[in-house]
Amino acid sequence: MAYHIGEHKPVKKKPIGAHLKLRLLMVGVAAICLFLGLVHSPHQIGYASWFAMPIYYVGLVQLAVLLILFALIPFSWLERTTRWLWLDRKGKRPSPR
């Protein structure tokens, strides 16, 4: 696609549902974390790694809730927020638009 020098290059729009696999993966990992966290919650602390590092099952439930919330938020909102949070080279914040 041709574009003028000094102007923005045209960006191809992604089709609807382009991030569906990523969202399903996030929900799947959240379901596993939620299941493990709720099944083992009476034990409070478990050991489930080669190095016998402790796993706090309440933390797994919190991670599951966070992953589900990120799967529900549109990626454009996350992209716009991160772009707004990064400072410009001149030290000014870019507009959130």
DOTOR-490461 format. One line per field, with one value per residue: x, y, z of N, C-alpha, C in turn; residue in one letter. Coordinates in pm, whole numbers, plus 50000, padded with zeros to 5 digits. Layout:
<pts>
n.x <- X; ...
n.y <- Y; ...
n.z <- Z; ...
ca.x <- X; ...
ca.y <- Y; ...
ca.z <- Z; ...
c.x <- X; ...
c.y <- Y; ...
c.z <- Z; ...
residuo <- A; ...
</pts>
This chain:
<pts>
n.x <- 50083; 50055; 50184; 50211; 50514; 50610; 50361; 50135; 50169; 49931; 49732; 49649; 49333; 49253; 49076; 48752; 48759; 49022; 49190; 49090; 49188; 49391; 49242; 49082; 49282; 49374; 49145; 49131; 49369; 49310; 49089; 49209; 49383; 49193; 49049; 49252; 49318; 49078; 49025; 49243; 49239; 49186; 49431; 49608; 49900; 50105; 50330; 50462; 50665; 50987; 51181; 51069; 50921; 50704; 50354; 50095; 49765; 49554; 49657; 49655; 49382; 49337; 49499; 49359; 49119; 49218; 49320; 49082; 48951; 49126; 49086; 48831; 48839; 48859; 49129; 49207; 49155; 49343; 49577; 49560; 49571; 49827; 49985; 49930; 50039; 50315; 50589; 50648; 50924; 51001; 50931; 50670; 50335; 50161; 49847; 49545; 49400
n.y <- 49882; 50217; 50513; 50848; 51029; 51111; 51089; 50874; 50523; 50320; 50102; 49765; 49644; 49417; 49109; 49040; 48857; 48779; 48741; 48525; 48266; 48322; 48433; 48212; 48040; 48181; 48169; 47893; 47834; 47983; 47840; 47598; 47689; 47790; 47558; 47397; 47569; 47584; 47318; 47242; 47429; 47398; 47311; 47519; 47562; 47417; 47182; 47178; 47154; 47094; 47192; 47199; 47428; 47645; 47663; 47883; 47835; 48013; 48221; 48109; 48109; 48385; 48453; 48321; 48467; 48714; 48649; 48579; 48826; 48976; 48837; 48912; 49186; 49409; 49392; 49624; 49825; 49764; 49803; 50076; 50186; 50104; 50234; 50496; 50506; 50478; 50694; 50968; 51039; 51299; 51345; 51394; 51289; 51093; 51162; 50993; 50909
n.z <- 50000; 49916; 50064; 50188; 50234; 50557; 50662; 50840; 50806; 50648; 50842; 50855; 50937; 51194; 51172; 51320; 51616; 51612; 51824; 51954; 52012; 52196; 52403; 52475; 52561; 52786; 52948; 52981; 53124; 53349; 53443; 53517; 53721; 53899; 53964; 54087; 54296; 54445; 54511; 54666; 54868; 55152; 55246; 55238; 55187; 54941; 54783; 54474; 54276; 54116; 54278; 54526; 54589; 54765; 54704; 54719; 54756; 54763; 54622; 54366; 54310; 54304; 54087; 53885; 53878; 53796; 53539; 53408; 53411; 53247; 53011; 52948; 52903; 52631; 52394; 52271; 52456; 52655; 52507; 52444; 52701; 52792; 52605; 52673; 52927; 52890; 52869; 52648; 52422; 52467; 52723; 52767; 52814; 52579; 52417; 52519; 52297
ca.x <- 50000; 50132; 50153; 50291; 50625; 50575; 50230; 50132; 50147; 49800; 49738; 49543; 49248; 49246; 48938; 48689; 48791; 49160; 49255; 49004; 49270; 49459; 49142; 49046; 49396; 49373; 49035; 49167; 49468; 49238; 49006; 49298; 49426; 49078; 49022; 49356; 49310; 48962; 49033; 49347; 49237; 49199; 49570; 49674; 50030; 50140; 50459; 50434; 50768; 51108; 51261; 50984; 50884; 50566; 50249; 49983; 49648; 49472; 49717; 49607; 49246; 49349; 49551; 49250; 49027; 49287; 49324; 48947; 48924; 49202; 49025; 48706; 48866; 48906; 49272; 49229; 49159; 49472; 49679; 49548; 49617; 49972; 50044; 49916; 50127; 50455; 50621; 50701; 51067; 51018; 50890; 50528; 50247; 50076; 49704; 49489; 49328
ca.y <- 50000; 50340; 50616; 50967; 51046; 51200; 51053; 50740; 50412; 50260; 49978; 49673; 49611; 49274; 49062; 49016; 48725; 48745; 48703; 48428; 48157; 48371; 48446; 48078; 47990; 48248; 48114; 47756; 47839; 48032; 47730; 47504; 47753; 47798; 47423; 47359; 47655; 47552; 47181; 47233; 47546; 47371; 47283; 47650; 47564; 47289; 47177; 47119; 47180; 47014; 47252; 47202; 47566; 47647; 47725; 47927; 47808; 48134; 48296; 48051; 48159; 48525; 48454; 48280; 48581; 48815; 48603; 48589; 48968; 49016; 48776; 48981; 49323; 49415; 49419; 49764; 49905; 49740; 49866; 50220; 50220; 50091; 50340; 50619; 50501; 50496; 50833; 51003; 51069; 51436; 51352; 51424; 51174; 51107; 51164; 50855; 50879
ca.z <- 50000; 49907; 50161; 50168; 50326; 50668; 50716; 50898; 50715; 50675; 50920; 50819; 51051; 51223; 51168; 51449; 51668; 51583; 51949; 52020; 52066; 52315; 52509; 52520; 52637; 52916; 53027; 53016; 53233; 53466; 53495; 53586; 53845; 53989; 54012; 54183; 54414; 54527; 54561; 54768; 54956; 55296; 55283; 55239; 55119; 54883; 54716; 54344; 54177; 54135; 54384; 54645; 54620; 54813; 54623; 54801; 54673; 54754; 54511; 54240; 54287; 54265; 53950; 53795; 53863; 53715; 53400; 53352; 53385; 53129; 52893; 52918; 52861; 52492; 52383; 52231; 52579; 52718; 52424; 52461; 52835; 52800; 52524; 52749; 53044; 52852; 52844; 52517; 52430; 52515; 52862; 52774; 52793; 52460; 52448; 52520; 52175
c.x <- 50088; 50088; 50249; 50401; 50584; 50439; 50237; 50103; 50011; 49816; 49619; 49464; 49245; 49101; 48884; 48719; 48934; 49232; 49175; 49084; 49340; 49361; 49100; 49159; 49400; 49262; 49066; 49267; 49402; 49151; 49091; 49344; 49313; 49045; 49124; 49348; 49194; 48967; 49132; 49342; 49240; 49344; 49655; 49806; 50057; 50276; 50438; 50538; 50890; 51189; 51186; 50951; 50738; 50472; 50134; 49857; 49553; 49524; 49675; 49466; 49251; 49403; 49443; 49153; 49090; 49292; 49186; 48912; 49001; 49145; 48898; 48728; 48914; 49055; 49300; 49234; 49293; 49585; 49678; 49600; 49768; 50042; 50039; 50012; 50274; 50481; 50674; 50849; 51094; 50976; 50743; 50450; 50167; 49929; 49648; 49412; 49409
c.y <- 50125; 50438; 50732; 50974; 51146; 51170; 50911; 50635; 50350; 50125; 49890; 49636; 49460; 49229; 49037; 48873; 48683; 48696; 48596; 48313; 48199; 48384; 48310; 48015; 48051; 48192; 47970; 47750; 47887; 47922; 47628; 47561; 47758; 47662; 47381; 47441; 47620; 47411; 47172; 47347; 47512; 47349; 47410; 47652; 47425; 47297; 47107; 47158; 47096; 47064; 47260; 47344; 47568; 47717; 47759; 47919; 47926; 48222; 48241; 48099; 48305; 48538; 48417; 48395; 48689; 48776; 48612; 48734; 49018; 48955; 48848; 49123; 49322; 49455; 49563; 49855; 49888; 49808; 50017; 50264; 50209; 50198; 50472; 50622; 50521; 50642; 50850; 51036; 51208; 51451; 51386; 51296; 51195; 51105; 51022; 50819; 50801
c.z <- 50000; 50015; 50139; 50273; 50433; 50727; 50771; 50791; 50748; 50744; 50880; 50944; 51069; 51220; 51310; 51492; 51643; 51708; 52023; 52081; 52194; 52432; 52563; 52601; 52777; 53005; 53068; 53130; 53361; 53527; 53570; 53720; 53946; 54046; 54118; 54311; 54503; 54585; 54678; 54868; 55105; 55339; 55292; 55160; 55064; 54817; 54582; 54240; 54210; 54253; 54516; 54688; 54663; 54715; 54716; 54716; 54665; 54641; 54376; 54208; 54243; 54123; 53850; 53772; 53776; 53567; 53334; 53322; 53262; 53001; 52852; 52866; 52715; 52485; 52341; 52354; 52649; 52640; 52442; 52597; 52847; 52718; 52599; 52867; 53009; 52820; 52703; 52532; 52485; 52661; 52879; 52754; 52664; 52500; 52441; 52394; 52079
residuo <- M; A; Y; H; I; G; E; H; K; P; V; K; K; K; P; I; G; A; H; L; K; L; R; L; L; M; V; G; V; A; A; I; C; L; F; L; G; L; V; H; S; P; H; Q; I; G; Y; A; S; W; F; A; M; P; I; Y; Y; V; G; L; V; Q; L; A; V; L; L; I; L; F; A; L; I; P; F; S; W; L; E; R; T; T; R; W; L; W; L; D; R; K; G; K; R; P; S; P; R
</pts>
